[in-house]
């Protein structure tokens, strides 16, 4: 089964539909590249995918090791470069609730984030800057 169907709506906008769920997202070209910037751009989605993949993989790892993982969030910053136009760096700040994790559990979670499938799929020239912010409940 295919993953998505993408329709060009005109004016540098697309609608992508996830085949299995039927959920849709809209993309726009960014303002600095002739677009309206009224929705995620394709490169925004790449950067966002890194953050969501990190949190998801951390959750899977916590489940596999049978310890809780709750109330976590991420902020993502995409930095573009020109000549050629591309993503130069993605900064991810992960805000993680420390549920009295041992050092080993924190290492398991951090390793899961840094080795998530999206992180491993991005070109090695793309800088991934990841900061872990542990806070007590």
N, CA, C and O atoms as a printed pandas DataFrame, in Angstrom:
     atom_number atom_name residue_name chain_id  residue_number  x_coord  y_coord  z_coord
0              1         N          UNK        A               1    0.839   -1.177    0.000
1              2        CA          UNK        A               1    0.000    0.000    0.000
2              3         C          UNK        A               1    0.886    1.243    0.000
3              4         O          UNK        A               1    1.871    1.316    0.735
4              5         N          UNK        A               2    0.533    2.196   -0.813
5              6        CA          UNK        A               2    1.269    3.455   -0.866
6              7         C          UNK        A               2    1.071    4.232    0.431
7              8         O          UNK        A               2    0.118    3.992    1.173
8              9         N          UNK        A               3    1.977    5.158    0.692
9             10        CA          UNK        A               3    1.943    5.948    1.919
10            11         C          UNK        A               3    1.006    7.147    1.809
11            12         O          UNK        A               3    0.203    7.400    2.708
12            13         N          UNK        A               4    1.112    7.887    0.699
13            14        CA          UNK        A               4    0.363    9.143    0.583
14            15         C          UNK        A               4    0.031    9.440   -0.867
15            16         O          UNK        A               4    0.671    8.950   -1.797
16            17         N          UNK        A               5   -0.993   10.259   -1.019
17            18        CA          UNK        A               5   -1.339   10.826   -2.315
18            19         C          UNK        A               5   -1.214   12.337   -2.176
19            20         O          UNK        A               5   -1.708   12.919   -1.210
20            21         N          UNK        A               6   -0.553   12.970   -3.143
21            22        CA          UNK        A               6   -0.313   14.403   -3.082
22            23         C          UNK        A               6   -0.932   15.063   -4.304
23            24         O          UNK        A               6   -0.702   14.641   -5.437
24            25         N          UNK        A               7   -1.720   16.104   -4.059
25            26        CA          UNK        A               7   -2.399   16.835   -5.132
26            27         C          UNK        A               7   -1.906   18.270   -5.114
27            28         O          UNK        A               7   -1.875   18.913   -4.065
28            29         N          UNK        A               8   -1.519   18.770   -6.286
29            30        CA          UNK        A               8   -1.140   20.173   -6.420
30            31         C          UNK        A               8   -2.410   21.001   -6.527
31            32         O          UNK        A               8   -3.222   20.797   -7.429
32            33         N          UNK        A               9   -2.575   21.940   -5.598
33            34        CA          UNK        A               9   -3.788   22.762   -5.547
34            35         C          UNK        A               9   -3.628   24.096   -6.264
35            36         O          UNK        A               9   -4.585   24.864   -6.361
36            37         N          UNK        A              10   -2.430   24.381   -6.765
37            38        CA          UNK        A              10   -2.157   25.664   -7.401
38            39         C          UNK        A              10   -1.551   26.638   -6.413
39            40         O          UNK        A              10   -1.603   26.424   -5.202
40            41         N          UNK        A              11   -0.977   27.709   -6.934
41            42        CA          UNK        A              11   -0.385   28.755   -6.102
42            43         C          UNK        A              11    0.627   28.216   -5.096
43            44         O          UNK        A              11    0.697   28.684   -3.960
44            45         N          UNK        A              12    1.419   27.216   -5.530
45            46        CA          UNK        A              12    2.493   26.632   -4.735
46            47         C          UNK        A              12    1.997   25.932   -3.465
47            48         O          UNK        A              12    2.703   25.884   -2.458
48            49         N          UNK        A              13    0.797   25.402   -3.522
49            50        CA          UNK        A              13    0.173   24.702   -2.393
50            51         C          UNK        A              13   -0.122   23.264   -2.800
51            52         O          UNK        A              13   -0.514   23.000   -3.937
52            53         N          UNK        A              14    0.071   22.326   -1.856
53            54        CA          UNK        A              14   -0.293   20.929   -2.082
54            55         C          UNK        A              14   -1.163   20.434   -0.934
55            56         O          UNK        A              14   -1.186   21.008    0.155
56            57         N          UNK        A              15   -1.872   19.355   -1.214
57            58        CA          UNK        A              15   -2.591   18.628   -0.165
58            59         C          UNK        A              15   -2.088   17.199   -0.212
59            60         O          UNK        A              15   -2.157   16.533   -1.245
60            61         N          UNK        A              16   -1.585   16.741    0.914
61            62        CA          UNK        A              16   -1.092   15.369    1.022
62            63         C          UNK        A              16   -2.042   14.584    1.918
63            64         O          UNK        A              16   -2.353   15.007    3.032
64            65         N          UNK        A              17   -2.497   13.441    1.424
65            66        CA          UNK        A              17   -3.421   12.597    2.188
66            67         C          UNK        A              17   -2.738   11.288    2.526
67            68         O          UNK        A              17   -2.222   10.597    1.647
68            69         N          UNK        A              18   -2.739   10.956    3.798
69            70        CA          UNK        A              18   -2.209    9.687    4.281
70            71         C          UNK        A              18   -3.207    8.599    3.914
71            72         O          UNK        A              18   -4.353    8.628    4.365
72            73         N          UNK        A              19   -2.782    7.644    3.102
73            74        CA          UNK        A              19   -3.701    6.655    2.543
74            75         C          UNK        A              19   -4.392    5.839    3.626
75            76         O          UNK        A              19   -5.615    5.701    3.599
76            77         N          UNK        A              20   -3.649    5.302    4.566
77            78        CA          UNK        A              20   -4.229    4.413    5.577
78            79         C          UNK        A              20   -5.266    5.103    6.452
79            80         O          UNK        A              20   -6.307    4.517    6.751
80            81         N          UNK        A              21   -4.996    6.350    6.870
81            82        CA          UNK        A              21   -5.900    7.023    7.814
82            83         C          UNK        A              21   -6.862    7.999    7.149
83            84         O          UNK        A              21   -7.915    8.309    7.707
84            85         N          UNK        A              22   -6.511    8.486    5.966
85            86        CA          UNK        A              22   -7.323    9.499    5.324
86            87         C          UNK        A              22   -7.053   10.912    5.824
87            88         O          UNK        A              22   -7.675   11.862    5.348
88            89         N          UNK        A              23   -6.135   11.068    6.774
89            90        CA          UNK        A              23   -5.790   12.396    7.292
90            91         C          UNK        A              23   -5.022   13.173    6.235
91            92         O          UNK        A              23   -4.243   12.602    5.472
92            93         N          UNK        A              24   -5.250   14.492    6.199
93            94        CA          UNK        A              24   -4.599   15.332    5.199
94            95         C          UNK        A              24   -3.843   16.482    5.845
95            96         O          UNK        A              24   -4.178   16.937    6.939
96            97         N          UNK        A              25   -2.813   16.939    5.137
97            98        CA          UNK        A              25   -2.091   18.146    5.512
98            99         C          UNK        A              25   -1.914   18.999    4.257
99           100         O          UNK        A              25   -1.876   18.492    3.135
100          101         N          UNK        A              26   -1.809   20.282    4.478
101          102        CA          UNK        A              26   -1.583   21.240    3.397
102          103         C          UNK        A              26   -0.141   21.732    3.521
103          104         O          UNK        A              26    0.354   21.935    4.630
104          105         N          UNK        A              27    0.532   21.924    2.386
105          106        CA          UNK        A              27    1.837   22.579    2.395
106          107         C          UNK        A              27    1.783   23.807    1.502
107          108         O          UNK        A              27    1.032   23.861    0.529
108          109         N          UNK        A              28    2.593   24.784    1.855
109          110        CA          UNK        A              28    2.777   25.986    1.056
110          111         C          UNK        A              28    4.269   26.204    0.864
111          112         O          UNK        A              28    5.074   25.831    1.717
112          113         N          UNK        A              29    4.628   26.800   -0.240
113          114        CA          UNK        A              29    6.003   27.263   -0.385
114          115         C          UNK        A              29    6.232   28.354    0.650
115          116         O          UNK        A              29    5.310   29.106    0.966
116          117         N          UNK        A              30    7.446   28.452    1.183
117          118        CA          UNK        A              30    7.707   29.497    2.174
118          119         C          UNK        A              30    7.736   30.886    1.536
119          120         O          UNK        A              30    7.937   31.028    0.330
120          121         N          UNK        A              31    7.534   31.886    2.357
121          122        CA          UNK        A              31    7.495   33.274    1.883
122          123         C          UNK        A              31    8.803   33.648    1.182
123          124         O          UNK        A              31    8.789   34.380    0.193
124          125         N          UNK        A              32    9.932   33.146    1.692
125          126        CA          UNK        A              32   11.220   33.499    1.088
126          127         C          UNK        A              32   11.495   32.732   -0.207
127          128         O          UNK        A              32   12.564   32.872   -0.800
128          129         N          UNK        A              33   10.528   31.925   -0.642
129          130        CA          UNK        A              33   10.676   31.190   -1.905
130          131         C          UNK        A              33    9.376   31.258   -2.706
131          132         O          UNK        A              33    8.911   30.252   -3.243
132          133         N          UNK        A              34    8.797   32.458   -2.778
133          134        CA          UNK        A              34    7.651   32.774   -3.630
134          135         C          UNK        A              34    6.311   32.234   -3.133
135          136         O          UNK        A              34    5.324   32.265   -3.869
136          137         N          UNK        A              35    6.263   31.740   -1.894
137          138        CA          UNK        A              35    5.021   31.168   -1.388
138          139         C          UNK        A              35    4.299   32.082   -0.423
139          140         O          UNK        A              35    4.753   33.185   -0.118
140          141         N          UNK        A              36    3.165   31.596    0.052
141          142        CA          UNK        A              36    2.356   32.337    1.016
142          143         C          UNK        A              36    2.797   32.083    2.452
143          144         O          UNK        A              36    2.584   32.923    3.326
144          145         N          UNK        A              37    3.416   30.921    2.700
145          146        CA          UNK        A              37    3.837   30.596    4.053
146          147         C          UNK        A              37    2.674   30.425    5.010
147          148         O          UNK        A              37    2.816   30.681    6.205
148          149         N          UNK        A              38    1.523   29.995    4.505
149          150        CA          UNK        A              38    0.334   29.838    5.338
150          151         C          UNK        A              38    0.206   28.439    5.930
151          152         O          UNK        A              38   -0.738   28.158    6.668
152          153         N          UNK        A              39    1.150   27.568    5.608
153          154        CA          UNK        A              39    1.144   26.196    6.129
154          155         C          UNK        A              39    2.595   25.719    6.166
155          156         O          UNK        A              39    3.501   26.427    5.725
156          157         N          UNK        A              40    2.805   24.529    6.689
157          158        CA          UNK        A              40    4.139   23.941    6.661
158          159         C          UNK        A              40    4.658   23.933    5.232
159          160         O          UNK        A              40    3.906   23.656    4.297
160          161         N          UNK        A              41    5.937   24.235    5.057
161          162        CA          UNK        A              41    6.585   24.028    3.766
162          163         C          UNK        A              41    7.126   22.600    3.751
163          164         O          UNK        A              41    7.214   21.975    4.808
164          165         N          UNK        A              42    7.489   22.069    2.593
165          166        CA          UNK        A              42    8.084   20.732    2.564
166          167         C          UNK        A              42    9.327   20.621    3.457
167          168         O          UNK        A              42    9.521   19.602    4.119
168          169         N          UNK        A              43   10.170   21.665    3.480
169          170        CA          UNK        A              43   11.348   21.584    4.347
170          171         C          UNK        A              43   10.976   21.719    5.823
171          172         O          UNK        A              43   11.660   21.161    6.680
172          173         N          UNK        A              44    9.899   22.452    6.133
173          174        CA          UNK        A              44    9.392   22.490    7.509
174          175         C          UNK        A              44    9.003   21.081    7.955
175          176         O          UNK        A              44    9.287   20.672    9.081
176          177         N          UNK        A              45    8.350   20.347    7.054
177          178        CA          UNK        A              45    7.933   18.984    7.392
178          179         C          UNK        A              45    9.131   18.082    7.647
179          180         O          UNK        A              45    9.077   17.219    8.523
180          181         N          UNK        A              46   10.210   18.268    6.898
181          182        CA          UNK        A              46   11.418   17.478    7.134
182          183         C          UNK        A              46   11.945   17.735    8.538
183          184         O          UNK        A              46   12.239   16.797    9.278
184          185         N          UNK        A              47   12.063   19.013    8.904
185          186        CA          UNK        A              47   12.564   19.360   10.232
186          187         C          UNK        A              47   11.617   18.857   11.323
187          188         O          UNK        A              47   12.056   18.314   12.337
188          189         N          UNK        A              48   10.335   19.041   11.108
189          190        CA          UNK        A              48    9.333   18.589   12.072
190          191         C          UNK        A              48    9.350   17.072   12.204
191          192         O          UNK        A              48    9.177   16.539   13.299
192          193         N          UNK        A              49    9.558   16.384   11.097
193          194        CA          UNK        A              49    9.641   14.922   11.129
194          195         C          UNK        A              49   10.770   14.449   12.033
195          196         O          UNK        A              49   10.633   13.438   12.722
196          197         N          UNK        A              50   11.885   15.172   12.032
197          198        CA          UNK        A              50   12.986   14.784   12.910
198          199         C          UNK        A              50   12.552   14.858   14.369
199          200         O          UNK        A              50   12.789   13.919   15.129
200          201         N          UNK        A              51   11.925   15.951   14.770
201          202        CA          UNK        A              51   11.477   16.082   16.158
202          203         C          UNK        A              51   10.432   15.062   16.549
203          204         O          UNK        A              51   10.510   14.472   17.626
204          205         N          UNK        A              52    9.447   14.847   15.678
205          206        CA          UNK        A              52    8.395   13.879   16.010
206          207         C          UNK        A              52    8.953   12.458   16.042
207          208         O          UNK        A              52    8.533   11.644   16.864
208          209         N          UNK        A              53    9.889   12.159   15.158
209          210        CA          UNK        A              53   10.492   10.830   15.149
210          211         C          UNK        A              53   11.281   10.588   16.432
211          212         O          UNK        A              53   11.238    9.496   16.997
212          213         N          UNK        A              54   11.999   11.607   16.885
213          214        CA          UNK        A              54   12.778   11.462   18.117
214          215         C          UNK        A              54   11.871   11.154   19.305
215          216         O          UNK        A              54   12.144   10.234   20.077
216          217         N          UNK        A              55   10.801   11.918   19.450
217          218        CA          UNK        A              55    9.899   11.698   20.586
218          219         C          UNK        A              55    9.205   10.345   20.468
219          220         O          UNK        A              55    9.081    9.626   21.459
220          221         N          UNK        A              56    8.755    9.994   19.279
221          222        CA          UNK        A              56    8.088    8.704   19.079
222          223         C          UNK        A              56    9.029    7.551   19.405
223          224         O          UNK        A              56    8.638    6.597   20.078
224          225         N          UNK        A              57   10.256    7.637   18.933
225          226        CA          UNK        A              57   11.221    6.564   19.169
226          227         C          UNK        A              57   11.585    6.466   20.643
227          228         O          UNK        A              57   11.818    5.369   21.152
228          229         N          UNK        A              58   11.635    7.593   21.329
229          230        CA          UNK        A              58   11.872    7.569   22.770
230          231         C          UNK        A              58   10.722    6.855   23.481
231          232         O          UNK        A              58   10.945    6.063   24.396
232          233         N          UNK        A              59    9.489    7.143   23.051
233          234        CA          UNK        A              59    8.328    6.469   23.638
234          235         C          UNK        A              59    8.364    4.968   23.408
235          236         O          UNK        A              59    8.061    4.189   24.311
236          237         N          UNK        A              60    8.734    4.562   22.201
237          238        CA          UNK        A              60    8.842    3.124   21.888
238          239         C          UNK        A              60    9.913    2.482   22.757
239          240         O          UNK        A              60    9.711    1.397   23.302
240          241         N          UNK        A              61   11.045    3.150   22.885
241          242        CA          UNK        A              61   12.142    2.612   23.689
242          243         C          UNK        A              61   11.741    2.474   25.158
243          244         O          UNK        A              61   12.059    1.476   25.805
244          245         N          UNK        A              62   11.044    3.481   25.675
245          246        CA          UNK        A              62   10.574    3.396   27.065
246          247         C          UNK        A              62    9.615    2.217   27.235
247          248         O          UNK        A              62    9.704    1.481   28.218
248          249         N          UNK        A              63    8.699    2.038   26.279
249          250        CA          UNK        A              63    7.790    0.881   26.346
250          251         C          UNK        A              63    8.568   -0.425   26.321
251          252         O          UNK        A              63    8.291   -1.333   27.104
252          253         N          UNK        A              64    9.542   -0.518   25.420
253          254        CA          UNK        A              64   10.329   -1.752   25.305
254          255         C          UNK        A              64   11.093   -2.073   26.577
255          256         O          UNK        A              64   11.304   -3.242   26.901
256          257         N          UNK        A              65   11.515   -1.024   27.310
257          258        CA          UNK        A              65   12.270   -1.219   28.550
258          259         C          UNK        A              65   11.374   -1.136   29.788
259          260         O          UNK        A              65   11.850   -1.184   30.922
260          261         N          UNK        A              66   10.070   -1.011   29.546
261          262        CA          UNK        A              66    9.054   -1.034   30.600
262          263         C          UNK        A              66    9.247    0.046   31.668
263          264         O          UNK        A              66    9.216   -0.226   32.868
264          265         N          UNK        A              67    9.448    1.282   31.191
265          266        CA          UNK        A              67    9.400    2.414   32.112
266          267         C          UNK        A              67    8.587    3.526   31.459
267          268         O          UNK        A              67    8.459    3.559   30.235
268          269         N          UNK        A              68    8.034    4.442   32.263
269          270        CA          UNK        A              68    7.118    5.453   31.723
270          271         C          UNK        A              68    7.849    6.519   30.910
271          272         O          UNK        A              68    9.040    6.769   31.094
272          273         N          UNK        A              69    7.102    7.127   30.019
273          274        CA          UNK        A              69    7.581    8.264   29.229
274          275         C          UNK        A              69    6.372    9.153   29.016
275          276         O          UNK        A              69    5.436    8.778   28.311
276          277         N          UNK        A              70    6.389   10.342   29.629
277          278        CA          UNK        A              70    5.214   11.205   29.613
278          279         C          UNK        A              70    5.595   12.667   29.425
279          280         O          UNK        A              70    6.743   13.062   29.627
280          281         N          UNK        A              71    4.612   13.449   29.037
281          282        CA          UNK        A              71    4.665   14.910   29.021
282          283         C          UNK        A              71    5.972   15.446   28.446
283          284         O          UNK        A              71    6.634   16.280   29.064
284          285         N          UNK        A              72    6.330   14.973   27.287
285          286        CA          UNK        A              72    7.529   15.441   26.608
286          287         C          UNK        A              72    7.127   16.272   25.400
287          288         O          UNK        A              72    6.056   16.078   24.825
288          289         N          UNK        A              73    7.993   17.194   25.028
289          290        CA          UNK        A              73    7.720   18.033   23.870
290          291         C          UNK        A              73    9.033   18.385   23.193
291          292         O          UNK        A              73   10.116   18.126   23.717
292          293         N          UNK        A              74    8.907   18.981   22.015
293          294        CA          UNK        A              74   10.093   19.396   21.277
294          295         C          UNK        A              74    9.819   20.721   20.580
295          296         O          UNK        A              74    8.686   21.022   20.206
296          297         N          UNK        A              75   10.856   21.489   20.414
297          298        CA          UNK        A              75   10.843   22.686   19.579
298          299         C          UNK        A              75   11.885   22.482   18.497
299          300         O          UNK        A              75   12.989   22.010   18.773
300          301         N          UNK        A              76   11.540   22.835   17.270
301          302        CA          UNK        A              76   12.410   22.578   16.131
302          303         C          UNK        A              76   12.701   23.900   15.418
303          304         O          UNK        A              76   11.807   24.721   15.213
304          305         N          UNK        A              77   13.959   24.086   15.049
305          306        CA          UNK        A              77   14.369   25.228   14.243
306          307         C          UNK        A              77   15.058   24.707   12.994
307          308         O          UNK        A              77   16.026   23.950   13.075
308          309         N          UNK        A              78   14.557   25.114   11.852
309          310        CA          UNK        A              78   15.131   24.746   10.555
310          311         C          UNK        A              78   15.958   25.914   10.065
311          312         O          UNK        A              78   15.485   27.051   10.057
312          313         N          UNK        A              79   17.192   25.648    9.654
313          314        CA          UNK        A              79   18.077   26.687    9.135
314          315         C          UNK        A              79   18.391   26.342    7.680
315          316         O          UNK        A              79   18.936   25.283    7.370
316          317         N          UNK        A              80   18.028   27.272    6.803
317          318        CA          UNK        A              80   18.221   27.050    5.374
318          319         C          UNK        A              80   19.554   27.624    4.900
319          320         O          UNK        A              80   20.102   28.543    5.509
320          321         N          UNK        A              81   20.058   27.070    3.813
321          322        CA          UNK        A              81   21.255   27.573    3.134
322          323         C          UNK        A              81   20.904   27.767    1.667
323          324         O          UNK        A              81   19.910   27.232    1.176
324          325         N          UNK        A              82   21.727   28.534    0.980
325          326        CA          UNK        A              82   21.528   28.764   -0.450
326          327         C          UNK        A              82   22.723   28.235   -1.231
327          328         O          UNK        A              82   23.796   27.993   -0.680
328          329         N          UNK        A              83   22.503   28.062   -2.532
329          330        CA          UNK        A              83   23.559   27.714   -3.485
330          331         C          UNK        A              83   24.219   26.378   -3.174
331          332         O          UNK        A              83   25.416   26.367   -2.888
332          333         N          UNK        A              84   23.525   25.270   -3.213
333          334        CA          UNK        A              84   22.117   25.155   -3.583
334          335         C          UNK        A              84   21.205   25.347   -2.362
335          336         O          UNK        A              84   21.623   25.166   -1.218
336          337         N          UNK        A              85   19.957   25.714   -2.639
337          338        CA          UNK        A              85   18.968   25.875   -1.576
338          339         C          UNK        A              85   18.717   24.515   -0.950
339          340         O          UNK        A              85   18.383   23.551   -1.639
340          341         N          UNK        A              86   18.883   24.451    0.364
341          342        CA          UNK        A              86   18.753   23.189    1.085
342          343         C          UNK        A              86   18.639   23.479    2.580
343          344         O          UNK        A              86   18.873   24.604    3.023
344          345         N          UNK        A              87   18.282   22.465    3.344
345          346        CA          UNK        A              87   18.314   22.586    4.799
346          347         C          UNK        A              87   19.774   22.411    5.218
347          348         O          UNK        A              87   20.395   21.392    4.918
348          349         N          UNK        A              88   20.311   23.407    5.911
349          350        CA          UNK        A              88   21.691   23.340    6.380
350          351         C          UNK        A              88   21.777   22.698    7.757
351          352         O          UNK        A              88   22.700   21.934    8.041
352          353         N          UNK        A              89   20.801   23.018    8.616
353          354        CA          UNK        A              89   20.828   22.497    9.981
354          355         C          UNK        A              89   19.411   22.415   10.528
355          356         O          UNK        A              89   18.521   23.173   10.142
356          357         N          UNK        A              90   19.237   21.470   11.440
357          358        CA          UNK        A              90   17.994   21.362   12.196
358          359         C          UNK        A              90   18.386   21.315   13.669
359          360         O          UNK        A              90   19.168   20.465   14.097
360          361         N          UNK        A              91   17.827   22.244   14.427
361          362        CA          UNK        A              91   18.036   22.249   15.872
362          363         C          UNK        A              91   16.781   21.691   16.527
363          364         O          UNK        A              91   15.667   22.110   16.210
364          365         N          UNK        A              92   16.964   20.754   17.434
365          366        CA          UNK        A              92   15.850   20.161   18.162
366          367         C          UNK        A              92   16.123   20.311   19.657
367          368         O          UNK        A              92   17.129   19.821   20.171
368          369         N          UNK        A              93   15.217   20.991   20.335
369          370        CA          UNK        A              93   15.258   21.066   21.789
370          371         C          UNK        A              93   14.171   20.145   22.315
371          372         O          UNK        A              93   12.984   20.360   22.071
372          373         N          UNK        A              94   14.594   19.116   23.040
373          374        CA          UNK        A              94   13.661   18.151   23.616
374          375         C          UNK        A              94   13.466   18.476   25.095
375          376         O          UNK        A              94   14.429   18.539   25.859
376          377         N          UNK        A              95   12.219   18.681   25.486
377          378        CA          UNK        A              95   11.854   18.994   26.866
378          379         C          UNK        A              95   11.220   17.744   27.459
379          380         O          UNK        A              95   10.116   17.347   27.085
380          381         N          UNK        A              96   11.941   17.138   28.388
381          382        CA          UNK        A              96   11.587   15.808   28.875
382          383         C          UNK        A              96   11.368   15.834   30.374
383          384         O          UNK        A              96   12.184   16.359   31.131
384          385         N          UNK        A              97   10.255   15.260   30.786
385          386        CA          UNK        A              97    9.972   15.169   32.209
386          387         C          UNK        A              97   10.815   14.047   32.801
387          388         O          UNK        A              97   10.723   12.898   32.370
388          389         N          UNK        A              98   11.634   14.385   33.788
389          390        CA          UNK        A              98   12.468   13.388   34.463
390          391         C          UNK        A              98   11.630   12.711   35.536
391          392         O          UNK        A              98   11.357   13.284   36.591
392          393         N          UNK        A              99   11.233   11.491   35.246
393          394        CA          UNK        A              99   10.400   10.717   36.177
394          395         C          UNK        A              99   11.297    9.880   37.081
395          396         O          UNK        A              99   11.106    8.672   37.221
396          397         N          UNK        A             100   12.279   10.542   37.692
397          398        CA          UNK        A             100   13.288    9.875   38.520
398          399         C          UNK        A             100   13.993    8.765   37.749
399          400         O          UNK        A             100   14.235    7.677   38.272
400          401         N          UNK        A             101   14.317    9.067   36.487
401          402        CA          UNK        A             101   15.038    8.119   35.655
402          403         C          UNK        A             101   16.446    7.899   36.200
403          404         O          UNK        A             101   17.069    8.813   36.740
404          405         N          UNK        A             102   16.924    6.692   36.049
405          406        CA          UNK        A             102   18.330    6.409   36.335
406          407         C          UNK        A             102   19.162    6.970   35.188
407          408         O          UNK        A             102   18.628    7.305   34.130
408          409         N          UNK        A             103   20.462    7.070   35.401
409          410        CA          UNK        A             103   21.343    7.516   34.322
410          411         C          UNK        A             103   21.233    6.569   33.133
411          412         O          UNK        A             103   21.286    7.011   31.985
412          413         N          UNK        A             104   21.081    5.284   33.390
413          414        CA          UNK        A             104   20.949    4.297   32.315
414          415         C          UNK        A             104   19.676    4.547   31.502
415          416         O          UNK        A             104   19.707    4.479   30.273
416          417         N          UNK        A             105   18.568    4.832   32.170
417          418        CA          UNK        A             105   17.313    5.088   31.465
418          419         C          UNK        A             105   17.409    6.363   30.614
419          420         O          UNK        A             105   16.914    6.393   29.488
420          421         N          UNK        A             106   18.041    7.406   31.146
421          422        CA          UNK        A             106   18.226    8.630   30.364
422          423         C          UNK        A             106   19.083    8.354   29.132
423          424         O          UNK        A             106   18.802    8.865   28.048
424          425         N          UNK        A             107   20.122    7.551   29.299
425          426        CA          UNK        A             107   20.997    7.202   28.172
426          427         C          UNK        A             107   20.214    6.431   27.116
427          428         O          UNK        A             107   20.383    6.671   25.920
428          429         N          UNK        A             108   19.365    5.513   27.547
429          430        CA          UNK        A             108   18.532    4.740   26.615
430          431         C          UNK        A             108   17.643    5.685   25.808
431          432         O          UNK        A             108   17.545    5.557   24.587
432          433         N          UNK        A             109   17.002    6.625   26.485
433          434        CA          UNK        A             109   16.104    7.560   25.808
434          435         C          UNK        A             109   16.866    8.489   24.865
435          436         O          UNK        A             109   16.432    8.716   23.736
436          437         N          UNK        A             110   17.981    9.019   25.314
437          438        CA          UNK        A             110   18.756    9.926   24.469
438          439         C          UNK        A             110   19.300    9.205   23.237
439          440         O          UNK        A             110   19.285    9.756   22.136
440          441         N          UNK        A             111   19.775    7.987   23.419
441          442        CA          UNK        A             111   20.283    7.208   22.276
442          443         C          UNK        A             111   19.154    6.920   21.294
443          444         O          UNK        A             111   19.356    6.973   20.081
444          445         N          UNK        A             112   17.977    6.618   21.811
445          446        CA          UNK        A             112   16.818    6.364   20.936
446          447         C          UNK        A             112   16.534    7.586   20.079
447          448         O          UNK        A             112   16.289    7.460   18.880
448          449         N          UNK        A             113   16.565    8.768   20.686
449          450        CA          UNK        A             113   16.300   10.002   19.934
450          451         C          UNK        A             113   17.352   10.219   18.846
451          452         O          UNK        A             113   17.017   10.504   17.696
452          453         N          UNK        A             114   18.602   10.084   19.214
453          454        CA          UNK        A             114   19.695   10.391   18.288
454          455         C          UNK        A             114   19.832    9.386   17.152
455          456         O          UNK        A             114   20.466    9.669   16.136
456          457         N          UNK        A             115   19.231    8.207   17.330
457          458        CA          UNK        A             115   19.334    7.165   16.294
458          459         C          UNK        A             115   17.979    6.826   15.685
459          460         O          UNK        A             115   17.801    5.745   15.124
460          461         N          UNK        A             116   17.023    7.746   15.794
461          462        CA          UNK        A             116   15.699    7.498   15.220
462          463         C          UNK        A             116   15.804    7.369   13.697
463          464         O          UNK        A             116   16.774    7.854   13.114
464          465         N          UNK        A             117   14.845    6.738   13.047
465          466        CA          UNK        A             117   14.926    6.526   11.601
466          467         C          UNK        A             117   15.102    7.800   10.774
467          468         O          UNK        A             117   15.835    7.785    9.785
468          469         N          UNK        A             118   14.451    8.896   11.151
469          470        CA          UNK        A             118   14.621   10.126   10.379
470          471         C          UNK        A             118   16.043   10.649   10.545
471          472         O          UNK        A             118   16.668   11.057    9.565
472          473         N          UNK        A             119   16.560   10.644   11.762
473          474        CA          UNK        A             119   17.942   11.110   11.992
474          475         C          UNK        A             119   18.924   10.318   11.145
475          476         O          UNK        A             119   19.868   10.880   10.590
476          477         N          UNK        A             120   18.703    9.027   11.048
477          478        CA          UNK        A             120   19.594    8.166   10.266
478          479         C          UNK        A             120   19.392    8.316    8.761
479          480         O          UNK        A             120   20.255    7.918    7.979
480          481         N          UNK        A             121   18.273    8.881    8.353
481          482        CA          UNK        A             121   17.962    9.011    6.929
482          483         C          UNK        A             121   18.422   10.331    6.320
483          484         O          UNK        A             121   18.559   10.442    5.102
484          485         N          UNK        A             122   18.657   11.315    7.153
485          486        CA          UNK        A             122   19.061   12.618    6.649
486          487         C          UNK        A             122   20.519   12.586    6.191
487          488         O          UNK        A             122   21.331   11.834    6.730
488          489         N          UNK        A             123   20.838   13.401    5.205
489          490        CA          UNK        A             123   22.191   13.453    4.662
490          491         C          UNK        A             123   23.192   13.822    5.763
491          492         O          UNK        A             123   22.893   14.680    6.593
492          493         N          UNK        A             124   24.361   13.198    5.786
493          494        CA          UNK        A             124   25.331   13.499    6.844
494          495         C          UNK        A             124   25.815   14.952    6.855
495          496         O          UNK        A             124   26.290   15.425    7.888
496          497         N          UNK        A             125   25.707   15.663    5.742
497          498        CA          UNK        A             125   26.092   17.073    5.723
498          499         C          UNK        A             125   25.077   17.967    6.430
499          500         O          UNK        A             125   25.396   19.103    6.781
500          501         N          UNK        A             126   23.863   17.471    6.642
501          502        CA          UNK        A             126   22.847   18.249    7.341
502          503         C          UNK        A             126   23.144   18.174    8.841
503          504         O          UNK        A             126   23.138   17.095    9.434
504          505         N          UNK        A             127   23.402   19.328    9.436
505          506        CA          UNK        A             127   23.752   19.362   10.860
506          507         C          UNK        A             127   22.504   19.118   11.707
507          508         O          UNK        A             127   21.477   19.771   11.523
508          509         N          UNK        A             128   22.611   18.175   12.631
509          510        CA          UNK        A             128   21.542   17.906   13.591
510          511         C          UNK        A             128   22.059   18.319   14.966
511          512         O          UNK        A             128   22.965   17.692   15.516
512          513         N          UNK        A             129   21.476   19.372   15.506
513          514        CA          UNK        A             129   21.878   19.889   16.805
514          515         C          UNK        A             129   20.747   19.563   17.772
515          516         O          UNK        A             129   19.646   20.102   17.660
516          517         N          UNK        A             130   21.027   18.686   18.710
517          518        CA          UNK        A             130   19.980   18.193   19.614
518          519         C          UNK        A             130   20.366   18.537   21.054
519          520         O          UNK        A             130   21.480   18.262   21.500
520          521         N          UNK        A             131   19.421   19.142   21.762
521          522        CA          UNK        A             131   19.629   19.472   23.169
522          523         C          UNK        A             131   18.524   18.816   23.985
523          524         O          UNK        A             131   17.342   18.911   23.655
524          525         N          UNK        A             132   18.939   18.146   25.061
525          526        CA          UNK        A             132   18.007   17.481   25.970
526          527         C          UNK        A             132   17.851   18.338   27.217
527          528         O          UNK        A             132   18.832   18.687   27.874
528          529         N          UNK        A             133   16.599   18.673   27.532
529          530        CA          UNK        A             133   16.291   19.473   28.712
530          531         C          UNK        A             133   15.447   18.606   29.643
531          532         O          UNK        A             133   14.263   18.380   29.394
532          533         N          UNK        A             134   16.074   18.122   30.725
533          534        CA          UNK        A             134   15.381   17.264   31.688
534          535         C          UNK        A             134   14.841   18.129   32.815
535          536         O          UNK        A             134   15.584   18.915   33.402
536          537         N          UNK        A             135   13.549   17.993   33.124
537          538        CA          UNK        A             135   12.945   18.747   34.216
538          539         C          UNK        A             135   12.236   17.793   35.159
539          540         O          UNK        A             135   11.657   16.792   34.738
540          541         N          UNK        A             136   12.292   18.120   36.437
541          542        CA          UNK        A             136   11.598   17.320   37.449
542          543         C          UNK        A             136   10.110   17.629   37.418
543          544         O          UNK        A             136    9.705   18.757   37.139
544          545         N          UNK        A             137    9.311   16.629   37.704
545          546        CA          UNK        A             137    7.847   16.784   37.705
546          547         C          UNK        A             137    7.405   17.713   38.816
547          548         O          UNK        A             137    6.210   17.963   38.973
